[in-house]
Amino acid sequence: MKRLRFAAVLVLAALLAGCIGHFLYYPVRKIETTPRDVGLQFESVRFTSADGIRLSAWWLPAGNERGVLIFCHGNGGNISHRLDSLLIFNRLGLSTLIFDYRGYGLSGGRPTEEGTYLDADAAWTWLVRNKRISPGRIVIFGRSLGGAVASRLARDRSHRALILESSFTSVPDMIRDLYPWVPTAIAAGYRYGTIDHIRNLQTPVLFIHSPADEIVPFAHGRRLYESFPGRKCFLEIKGSHNRGFLDSRAAYERGLDRFLTESARMPRRT
């Protein structure tokens, strides 16, 4: 009986290994709304990744700008589902570039781990080359899966500060913690090792997480924070994985503003 159970686990693991990408990525193609619908000025932009994939993005300039933010979103939907965050960043005086990974929204191609890293790098390159933004004014932000993408970009490119919200340490760690009966080998080819990316960063990092997060365990946020040896802050919020920043809006915005002013040493918006 034990052998049969073990064999069943192996078979299931093999089946899952062949479709792990379907569990990681939930892209939506349709752009359902735009920043204009919530009163924000924006520009639709296109740029190309290093491997030739055409990507779609929005550039949202902020009045009385204190800095520029690159927004690496999570694994579901597309940029049109992040308007609440765009409003918050605008109120904080951050001009924002939010882009869709390959396979999401109007971006071409299909998502892969390496591909998402190339997409974020293309966003950084567009800001620096096309908008002439100094890397020293760029804050890199990543939520959930986007935390792994943002931290990889922060590892490879100059920036002012990094913000990781509701992020996990790595895909294998998530499998171990949530599905201990599933061999981590099913994630072969996928790591998204946020904890690896931040190891040698020299810039300040803000970690944000909710104990009520039902998708990425709170322990992952704490582990990331505790493993990082540099300048850091931890902002504990309330609420679910997808709504925590809204359920904690006032405390969330105060925490972001404090980090930008005190740790990233960016001028307070007047």
C-alpha positions in Angstrom: 0.0 0.0 0.0 2.8 2.4 0.9 4.6 1.6 -2.4 1.3 2.4 -4.3 0.9 5.7 -2.5 4.5 6.6 -3.2 4.1 5.7 -6.9 0.9 7.8 -7.0 2.7 10.8 -5.6 5.5 10.4 -8.2 3.0 10.2 -11.0 1.2 13.3 -9.8 4.4 15.1 -9.4 5.4 14.2 -13.0 2.1 15.5 -14.3 2.4 18.7 -12.3 6.0 19.2 -13.5 4.8 19.3 -17.0 2.4 22.2 -16.3 4.0 24.2 -13.5 3.8 27.3 -15.6 0.0 27.1 -15.6 0.1 27.3 -11.8 2.5 30.2 -11.8 1.0 32.5 -14.4 -2.6 33.7 -14.8 -2.3 36.3 -17.6 -5.3 38.3 -18.8 -5.2 39.8 -22.3 -8.0 42.3 -22.2 -7.2 45.8 -20.9 -10.3 46.5 -19.0 -9.7 50.2 -17.9 -7.0 52.8 -18.0 -5.5 55.4 -15.6 -7.6 58.0 -17.3 -10.7 56.4 -15.7 -9.5 57.3 -12.3 -8.2 60.8 -13.2 -4.6 60.0 -13.8 -2.6 61.2 -16.8 -0.7 58.5 -18.6 1.1 57.6 -21.8 0.9 54.2 -23.5 4.4 53.1 -24.4 6.0 50.1 -26.1 9.5 48.8 -25.8 11.4 45.6 -26.7 13.1 43.1 -24.5 16.7 41.9 -25.1 15.3 38.7 -26.8 13.0 40.6 -29.1 9.6 40.5 -27.4 7.4 43.6 -27.8 6.1 44.8 -24.4 3.3 47.1 -23.4 3.5 49.6 -20.5 2.0 52.8 -19.1 4.0 55.8 -18.0 2.3 57.9 -15.4 4.1 61.2 -14.6 3.5 62.7 -11.1 3.3 66.4 -10.3 5.9 67.6 -7.9 7.8 64.4 -8.5 10.1 63.1 -5.8 11.2 60.0 -7.6 10.4 57.3 -10.2 9.0 53.8 -9.6 9.1 50.7 -11.7 6.1 48.5 -10.9 6.6 44.7 -11.3 3.1 43.3 -10.7 2.0 39.9 -9.6 1.2 36.7 -11.5 -2.5 37.4 -12.4 -4.3 39.9 -14.6 -2.5 42.8 -16.3 -1.6 46.4 -15.7 -5.2 47.5 -15.9 -5.9 45.7 -12.6 -3.5 47.9 -10.7 -5.2 51.3 -10.7 -5.5 51.5 -6.9 -1.8 51.1 -6.5 -1.1 53.6 -9.3 -3.3 56.2 -7.4 -1.3 55.6 -4.2 2.1 56.0 -5.9 0.8 59.1 -7.6 -0.3 60.6 -4.3 3.2 59.8 -2.9 4.8 61.9 -5.7 6.2 58.9 -7.6 6.1 58.9 -11.4 5.4 55.3 -12.3 6.3 52.9 -15.2 4.1 49.8 -15.0 4.6 47.2 -17.6 3.0 43.9 -18.6 5.2 40.8 -18.7 5.3 38.8 -22.0 2.0 37.1 -22.5 0.1 39.6 -20.3 -2.2 42.3 -21.6 -0.9 43.7 -24.9 2.6 42.3 -24.5 3.7 39.6 -27.0 5.2 36.2 -26.2 4.6 33.7 -23.4 5.7 34.1 -19.8 8.8 32.3 -18.5 11.0 33.0 -15.5 13.9 34.3 -17.5 11.5 36.1 -19.8 10.0 38.1 -16.9 13.5 39.1 -15.8 14.3 40.3 -19.3 11.0 42.3 -19.4 11.8 44.1 -16.2 15.2 44.9 -17.5 13.7 46.3 -20.6 11.5 48.6 -18.5 14.5 49.9 -16.6 16.4 50.5 -19.8 13.5 52.4 -21.3 13.4 54.7 -18.3 17.1 55.4 -18.3 17.6 55.7 -22.1 14.3 57.1 -23.3 13.2 59.2 -20.3 16.8 60.0 -19.2 16.0 59.0 -15.7 19.0 58.8 -13.4 19.2 55.3 -11.8 19.7 57.0 -8.5 16.1 58.2 -8.6 14.5 54.8 -9.4 12.6 52.8 -6.8 11.9 49.2 -7.8 8.6 47.8 -6.5 7.4 44.2 -6.7 4.3 42.6 -5.4 3.9 38.8 -4.9 5.6 37.1 -7.9 6.7 40.6 -8.9 8.9 40.7 -5.8 11.1 38.0 -7.3 11.2 39.9 -10.6 11.9 43.2 -8.9 14.6 41.8 -6.6 16.4 40.3 -9.6 16.3 43.7 -11.4 17.6 45.3 -8.2 20.4 42.8 -8.2 21.5 43.6 -11.7 20.7 47.3 -12.2 21.5 50.5 -10.2 18.6 52.0 -8.3 17.7 54.1 -5.2 15.6 51.6 -3.2 13.7 48.3 -3.4 10.2 47.6 -2.1 8.9 44.0 -1.8 5.3 43.4 -1.0 3.7 40.1 -0.1 6.7 38.3 -1.7 7.9 34.7 -1.2 11.5 33.5 -0.7 11.4 31.1 -3.6 9.1 28.8 -5.6 10.6 25.6 -4.1 10.2 27.1 -0.6 6.5 27.8 -1.4 6.0 24.2 -2.5 7.7 22.9 0.7 5.6 25.1 3.0 2.2 24.7 1.3 2.4 21.2 -0.2 5.0 19.2 1.8 3.9 16.0 0.1 4.8 17.3 -3.3 8.4 16.8 -4.4 10.0 20.2 -5.1 11.4 18.7 -8.3 8.1 19.6 -10.0 9.4 23.2 -10.0 12.4 22.3 -12.1 13.2 25.3 -14.3 11.4 27.7 -11.9 13.1 29.2 -8.9 12.2 32.9 -8.6 14.6 33.1 -5.7 13.9 36.4 -4.1 16.0 35.5 -1.1 19.0 34.8 -3.4 18.6 38.1 -5.3 18.7 40.4 -2.3 21.7 38.7 -0.6 24.3 41.3 -1.7 22.2 44.4 -2.3 23.6 47.7 -0.9 20.5 49.8 -1.2 17.7 50.0 1.4 14.8 47.5 1.2 11.2 47.8 2.5 9.5 44.5 3.2 5.6 44.6 3.4 3.5 41.6 4.4 0.2 40.8 6.2 -0.1 38.0 8.8 -3.5 37.3 7.2 -2.0 36.6 3.7 -3.7 33.5 2.5 -1.5 32.9 -0.5 2.1 33.7 0.5 2.7 32.9 4.2 3.7 35.7 6.4 6.7 33.7 7.4 8.2 34.3 3.9 8.1 38.0 4.3 9.7 37.8 7.8 12.4 35.4 6.4 13.2 37.8 3.6 13.5 40.6 6.1 15.6 38.7 8.5 18.0 37.3 5.9 18.8 40.8 4.4 21.9 42.3 6.1 21.6 45.8 4.8 19.4 48.8 5.6 15.8 47.6 5.9 12.3 48.2 7.2 9.4 45.9 7.8 5.8 47.2 7.4 3.2 44.8 8.7 -0.2 45.4 7.2 -3.6 43.8 7.6 -5.8 42.0 5.2 -5.6 39.4 2.4 -2.9 38.8 -0.2 -4.7 40.9 -2.9 -6.4 43.5 -0.7 -4.0 44.0 2.2 -2.6 47.3 0.8 -6.2 48.6 0.5 -7.5 47.3 3.8 -4.5 49.0 5.5 -4.5 52.0 3.1 -3.7 54.8 5.7 -1.0 52.8 7.5 0.3 51.5 4.2 0.7 55.0 2.6 2.4 56.3 5.8 4.8 53.4 5.9 5.7 53.9 2.2 6.2 57.6 2.7 8.3 57.1 5.8 10.5 54.6 4.0 11.0 56.9 1.0 11.8 59.9 3.2 13.9 58.3 5.9 15.6 55.2 4.3 15.6 56.1 0.6 16.3 59.7 1.6 14.0 61.1 -1.1 12.5 64.6 -0.5 9.1 64.6 1.0 6.3 65.7 -1.4 5.2 69.3 -0.6 
